[in-house]
Amino acid sequence: MQTRLDKVRNHPLHKYLGVSKIDAKDGSAELFAIVNEAALNPSGNYHGGVVYMLCDVCAYCAVLSALPEGQDAVTHDIHISVLRPALENDSLEYRASIKKLGRSLCFIDVEVKSGEHLVATARVTKSLIGS
């Protein structure tokens, strides 16, 4: 049986956009991606929309690692600051950690790095649904 995290790992869109690995446990997650041609904007930089989406995916994986079966999460709010561009073939590491897990909302911080360079930061709020 495929776990919820495996479904995220194997999602075709994530693979298409260069995601190579996702790990999550104890309210934290790591997502690794290589910037490929499909993830570039017309000016040749990593597309901001891809950064936003993968920050959201990484945050979701962190939340999944802390929720019981039968409970899920959906994005309530997301705030992202892109601090520097990433270029084709750059290796990116997304790291998410839960800051507060409540009864109906969860707050997650995400950082995106290329080597030692901070590419973006995000604060993601997820609404908890189910059980």
Secondary structure, 3 states (H helix, E strand, C coil): CCCHHHHHHCCHHHHHCCEEEEEEECCEEEEEEECCHHHECCCCEECHHHHHHHHHHHHHHHHHCCCCCCEEEEEEEEEEEECCCCECCCEEEEEEEEEEECCCEEEEEEEEEECCEEEEEEEEEEEEEEC
